[in-house]
Amino acid sequence: MSASSLPQTEAPDKLPPLVRRYLDHVQFEKRLAARTLALYTEDLRKLCASAQQAGVDLEQVQPAHIRRWMAGMHATGRSGRGIALILSGWRGFYTWLAREGRLSANPVQGIRAPRQAKPLPKALSVEEALQLANHQESDADPWVEARDAALVELLYGSGLRVGELVGLDCGPSDQARGWLDLGAGLAHVLGKGSKRRSVPLGGPSVQAVQRWLDVRTVGAPAGLVLDEWALFVGPRGRRISAQGVWQRLRTRSQRAGVAVPVHPHMLRHSFASHVLQSSGDLRAVQELLGHASISTTQVYTRLDFQHLAKVYEAAHPRARKKS
């Protein structure tokens, strides 16, 4: 396939000879895929247009030019990831030019795209979380209902990861990844990095788990052989999977009338956000979540600020919008 036959916004013969040579190099010597070559062509078209507008030859481009053009892309709303991909294309071109002896330094070397803002974790409001936690399905199988209610309580009430939840056993043992001490009101779990931690269990969590334990064996469907150790089991009697928890939680949240589909990590986010809103104690939230670094937990301060901003807008006379 020739370069002229590729799907691109500008034909190679309209690009400077130096750029066409580089595209031939990556096509025939590096054997790039047609789609990748088209993207490289588009990136270099942007470079040529920027250099022409600035009145400089491609071989005269300096790091200051690259930073200025990068800032321009950022100002027009291009994402940090998109800018990083364009810079990568430019960097490859200038690396090749340096190997060809056409310039002494790569003007793109060491220049990094703006960091992409991390999206805030999605959390339920307190009202939505309680709506889900308090939901009861009177027409459901009592065995399934007791299990699913306990799943929700542990995810929201203690902020467990879904992997920590499904790893819980009915009791402590040398092989147990985690277990619950209902008398002491504690969940002992094995978290990321094989680090153990103990998390408090609220009263509703203890009650929900006890209701599940009361029916786990005696209320199981007839003929179902249960995993001896797993606290939570699925319809085949084996330890419930993370995917199984996802599916059950999505179904339960829909039946509870929650406006958004709920997944296990959303309940962990909700737990952290609501504890922080009430206590303001970031270090305590870090310990409860099992985060190795406080910087990981700090994202919840942004969620907390959003909550405070909404309260301000709703309550403060100066914040009320004019009708």
C-alpha positions as CSV (number, residue, x, y, z in Angstrom):
1,M,0.0,0.0,0.0
2,S,1.4,3.4,-0.9
3,A,1.3,6.4,1.4
4,S,-1.0,8.2,-1.0
5,S,-3.7,5.5,-0.6
6,L,-4.0,5.9,3.2
7,P,-7.1,7.5,4.8
8,Q,-5.7,10.9,5.9
9,T,-6.7,14.5,6.0
10,E,-3.9,15.7,3.8
11,A,-2.1,13.8,1.0
12,P,1.6,13.1,1.6
13,D,2.6,14.9,-1.5
14,K,1.3,18.2,0.1
15,L,3.7,17.7,3.0
16,P,7.3,18.9,3.0
17,P,9.8,16.5,1.5
18,L,11.5,15.9,4.9
19,V,8.2,14.8,6.4
20,R,7.4,12.5,3.4
21,R,10.8,10.9,3.9
22,Y,10.0,10.2,7.5
23,L,6.6,8.8,6.7
24,D,8.2,6.5,4.1
25,H,10.7,5.4,6.8
26,V,8.0,4.5,9.4
27,Q,5.8,2.8,6.7
28,F,8.4,0.7,5.0
29,E,11.2,0.2,7.6
30,K,9.2,0.2,10.8
31,R,6.2,-1.4,9.0
32,L,3.5,0.6,10.8
33,A,-0.1,-0.3,10.3
34,A,-2.1,1.8,7.9
35,R,-4.2,3.4,10.6
36,T,-1.1,4.2,12.7
37,L,0.5,5.8,9.7
38,A,-2.6,7.9,9.0
39,L,-2.4,9.2,12.6
40,Y,1.3,10.0,12.3
41,T,0.5,11.9,9.1
42,E,-2.2,13.9,10.8
43,D,0.1,14.7,13.7
44,L,2.8,16.0,11.4
45,R,0.3,18.0,9.4
46,K,-0.5,19.8,12.6
47,L,3.3,20.3,13.2
48,C,3.8,21.7,9.7
49,A,0.8,24.1,10.1
50,S,2.0,25.4,13.4
51,A,5.6,25.9,12.2
52,Q,4.3,27.7,9.1
53,Q,2.1,30.0,11.2
54,A,5.1,30.8,13.5
55,G,7.3,31.5,10.5
56,V,10.0,28.8,11.3
57,D,11.3,25.9,9.5
58,L,10.7,22.4,10.9
59,E,14.5,22.1,11.7
60,Q,14.4,25.4,13.5
61,V,11.6,24.5,16.0
62,Q,12.6,25.1,19.6
63,P,11.1,23.8,22.9
64,A,9.5,27.1,23.4
65,H,7.5,26.7,20.2
66,I,6.4,23.2,21.2
67,R,5.2,24.5,24.6
68,R,3.3,27.4,23.0
69,W,1.6,25.1,20.5
70,M,0.8,22.6,23.2
71,A,-0.7,25.4,25.3
72,G,-2.8,26.4,22.3
73,M,-4.2,22.9,21.9
74,H,-4.9,22.7,25.6
75,A,-6.8,26.1,25.5
76,T,-9.0,24.8,22.7
77,G,-10.1,21.9,24.9
78,R,-8.0,19.1,23.6
79,S,-7.5,16.5,26.3
80,G,-4.2,15.8,28.0
81,R,-4.2,12.3,26.5
82,G,-4.8,13.7,23.0
83,I,-2.0,16.2,23.4
84,A,0.3,13.4,24.7
85,L,-0.4,11.3,21.5
86,I,0.4,14.3,19.3
87,L,3.6,15.0,21.1
88,S,4.6,11.4,20.8
89,G,4.2,11.7,17.0
90,W,6.3,14.8,16.9
91,R,9.0,13.3,19.2
92,G,9.4,10.4,16.9
93,F,9.9,12.7,13.9
94,Y,12.5,14.8,15.6
95,T,14.3,11.7,17.0
96,W,14.6,10.5,13.4
97,L,15.9,13.9,12.3
98,A,18.6,13.8,14.9
99,R,19.7,10.4,13.8
100,E,19.8,11.7,10.2
101,G,22.2,14.5,11.5
102,R,19.7,17.2,10.6
103,L,19.6,18.7,14.2
104,S,21.5,18.5,17.4
105,A,18.7,18.3,19.9
106,N,15.1,17.1,19.9
107,P,12.9,20.1,20.8
108,V,10.1,17.7,22.0
109,Q,12.4,15.8,24.4
110,G,11.4,16.2,28.0
111,I,8.1,18.1,27.2
112,R,5.1,16.4,28.8
113,A,1.4,17.0,28.1
114,P,-0.8,18.5,30.7
115,R,-2.0,16.0,33.2
116,Q,-5.5,14.7,32.6
117,A,-7.8,15.6,35.4
118,K,-8.8,12.4,37.2
119,P,-12.6,12.0,37.2
120,L,-14.2,12.1,40.6
121,P,-15.4,8.7,41.8
122,K,-19.1,8.4,41.6
123,A,-20.9,8.3,44.9
124,L,-24.5,8.1,45.9
125,S,-26.1,10.8,48.0
126,V,-26.9,9.8,51.6
127,E,-30.5,9.5,50.7
128,E,-29.9,7.2,47.7
129,A,-27.5,5.0,49.8
130,L,-30.1,4.6,52.5
131,Q,-32.8,4.0,49.9
132,L,-30.8,1.1,48.6
133,A,-29.7,-0.2,52.0
134,N,-33.2,-0.1,53.4
135,H,-34.8,-1.8,50.4
136,Q,-36.6,-5.1,51.0
137,E,-38.1,-7.3,48.4
138,S,-41.1,-9.1,50.0
139,D,-41.7,-11.3,46.9
140,A,-38.1,-12.4,46.5
141,D,-36.6,-15.8,47.6
142,P,-35.8,-15.3,51.3
143,W,-32.4,-16.9,50.8
144,V,-31.4,-14.6,48.0
145,E,-33.0,-11.6,49.8
146,A,-31.0,-12.2,53.0
147,R,-27.8,-12.7,51.1
148,D,-28.2,-9.6,48.9
149,A,-29.1,-7.4,51.8
150,A,-26.0,-8.5,53.7
151,L,-23.9,-7.7,50.6
152,V,-25.2,-4.2,50.4
153,E,-24.7,-3.5,54.1
154,L,-21.1,-4.7,54.1
155,L,-20.2,-2.7,50.9
156,Y,-21.8,0.5,52.1
157,G,-21.5,0.0,55.9
158,S,-17.8,-0.9,55.9
159,G,-16.5,0.3,52.6
160,L,-15.1,-3.1,51.6
161,R,-13.7,-3.7,48.2
162,V,-15.6,-6.3,46.2
163,G,-12.6,-8.6,46.3
164,E,-12.4,-8.4,50.0
165,L,-16.2,-9.1,50.3
166,V,-16.2,-12.2,48.2
167,G,-13.1,-13.5,50.0
168,L,-14.8,-13.6,53.4
169,D,-15.1,-17.0,55.0
170,C,-17.7,-18.1,57.6
171,G,-15.0,-18.1,60.3
172,P,-11.3,-17.7,61.0
173,S,-8.8,-20.3,59.8
174,D,-5.2,-20.5,58.7
175,Q,-6.3,-20.3,55.1
176,A,-9.0,-17.6,55.5
177,R,-8.6,-14.5,53.4
178,G,-11.1,-12.7,55.6
179,W,-13.8,-13.3,58.2
180,L,-16.3,-11.4,60.3
181,D,-16.3,-11.2,64.1
182,L,-20.0,-10.3,64.7
183,G,-19.5,-10.3,68.5
184,A,-16.7,-7.7,68.3
185,G,-18.3,-5.9,65.4
186,L,-15.3,-6.2,63.2
187,A,-14.5,-7.4,59.6
188,H,-11.0,-8.8,59.2
189,V,-10.1,-8.6,55.5
190,L,-7.1,-9.1,53.2
191,G,-6.7,-6.1,51.0
192,K,-4.4,-4.9,48.2
193,G,-0.8,-5.9,48.6
194,S,-1.9,-8.8,50.8
195,K,-2.3,-6.3,53.7
196,R,-4.7,-7.2,56.4
197,R,-6.9,-4.7,58.2
198,S,-9.8,-4.7,60.5
199,V,-12.9,-2.6,59.8
200,P,-15.8,-1.8,62.1
201,L,-19.2,-3.3,61.4
202,G,-22.2,-1.1,62.0
203,G,-25.3,-2.4,63.8
204,P,-27.3,-2.9,60.5
205,S,-24.4,-4.8,59.0
206,V,-24.2,-7.2,61.9
207,Q,-27.9,-7.7,61.8
208,A,-28.0,-8.3,58.1
209,V,-25.1,-10.8,58.2
210,Q,-26.7,-12.6,61.1
211,R,-30.0,-12.9,59.2
212,W,-28.0,-14.4,56.2
213,L,-26.2,-16.8,58.5
214,D,-29.5,-18.0,59.9
215,V,-30.7,-19.0,56.5
216,R,-27.5,-19.7,54.6
217,T,-27.7,-23.5,55.1
218,V,-31.2,-24.2,56.3
219,G,-32.8,-21.9,53.7
220,A,-30.7,-22.9,50.8
221,P,-32.5,-24.3,47.7
222,A,-33.1,-28.0,47.9
223,G,-30.2,-30.1,46.7
224,L,-27.8,-27.2,46.6
225,V,-24.3,-28.2,47.9
226,L,-22.7,-25.2,49.6
227,D,-19.1,-24.3,49.7
228,E,-18.1,-25.1,53.3
229,W,-16.1,-22.0,54.0
230,A,-17.4,-19.2,51.7
231,L,-19.6,-16.7,53.5
232,F,-21.4,-15.7,50.4
233,V,-22.3,-18.2,47.8
234,G,-24.0,-18.0,44.4
235,P,-26.8,-20.1,42.9
236,R,-24.5,-23.1,42.3
237,G,-23.4,-23.1,45.9
238,R,-19.8,-22.0,45.2
239,R,-18.2,-18.8,46.5
240,I,-19.9,-15.9,44.8
241,S,-17.8,-14.1,42.2
242,A,-17.1,-10.4,41.9
243,Q,-19.1,-10.4,38.7
244,G,-22.0,-12.0,40.5
245,V,-22.0,-9.3,43.2
246,W,-22.0,-6.6,40.4
247,Q,-25.0,-8.2,38.8
248,R,-27.0,-8.6,42.0
249,L,-26.2,-5.1,43.1
250,R,-27.3,-3.6,39.7
251,T,-30.5,-5.5,39.8
252,R,-31.2,-4.6,43.4
253,S,-30.5,-0.9,42.9
254,Q,-32.9,-0.8,39.9
255,R,-35.6,-2.4,42.0
256,A,-35.0,0.0,44.8
257,G,-35.6,2.9,42.5
258,V,-32.1,4.4,42.6
259,A,-31.7,6.6,39.6
260,V,-28.2,5.4,38.6
261,P,-26.9,1.8,38.2
262,V,-25.0,1.0,41.3
263,H,-21.8,-1.1,41.3
264,P,-19.7,-2.3,44.3
265,H,-17.0,0.4,44.1
266,M,-19.7,3.1,44.1
267,L,-20.8,1.9,47.5
268,R,-17.2,2.1,48.7
269,H,-16.9,5.6,47.4
270,S,-20.2,6.5,49.1
271,F,-19.0,5.0,52.4
272,A,-15.8,7.1,52.3
273,S,-17.6,10.3,51.2
274,H,-20.3,10.1,53.8
275,V,-17.8,9.3,56.6
276,L,-15.7,12.3,55.6
277,Q,-18.7,14.6,55.4
278,S,-19.6,13.7,58.9
279,S,-16.2,13.5,60.6
280,G,-13.8,15.6,58.5
281,D,-11.1,13.1,59.5
282,L,-9.2,12.2,56.4
283,R,-6.7,10.0,58.2
284,A,-9.5,7.9,59.7
285,V,-11.0,7.4,56.2
286,Q,-7.6,6.4,54.9
287,E,-7.3,3.7,57.6
288,L,-10.9,2.4,57.0
289,L,-10.3,2.1,53.3
290,G,-6.9,0.5,53.6
291,H,-5.2,3.1,51.4
292,A,-1.4,3.0,51.5
293,S,-1.1,6.7,50.7
294,I,-3.1,9.6,52.0
295,S,-3.0,11.1,48.4
296,T,-5.3,8.3,47.3
297,T,-7.8,9.2,49.9
298,Q,-7.7,13.0,49.2
299,V,-9.9,12.6,46.2
300,Y,-12.8,12.3,48.6
301,T,-12.1,15.8,49.9
302,R,-13.2,17.0,46.4
303,L,-16.4,15.0,46.8
304,D,-16.9,16.6,50.2
305,F,-16.4,20.1,48.8
306,Q,-19.0,19.4,46.1
307,H,-21.5,18.5,48.8
308,L,-20.7,21.7,50.8
309,A,-21.0,23.8,47.6
310,K,-24.5,22.4,47.0
311,V,-25.5,23.1,50.6
312,Y,-24.2,26.7,50.2
313,E,-26.0,27.3,46.9
314,A,-29.2,26.0,48.4
315,A,-29.1,27.8,51.7
316,H,-27.1,31.0,51.6
317,P,-29.0,34.2,50.6
318,R,-26.1,35.5,48.5
319,A,-25.9,32.2,46.6
320,R,-29.5,32.1,45.5
321,K,-30.0,32.6,41.8
322,K,-32.3,35.3,40.8
323,S,-35.5,34.1,39.2
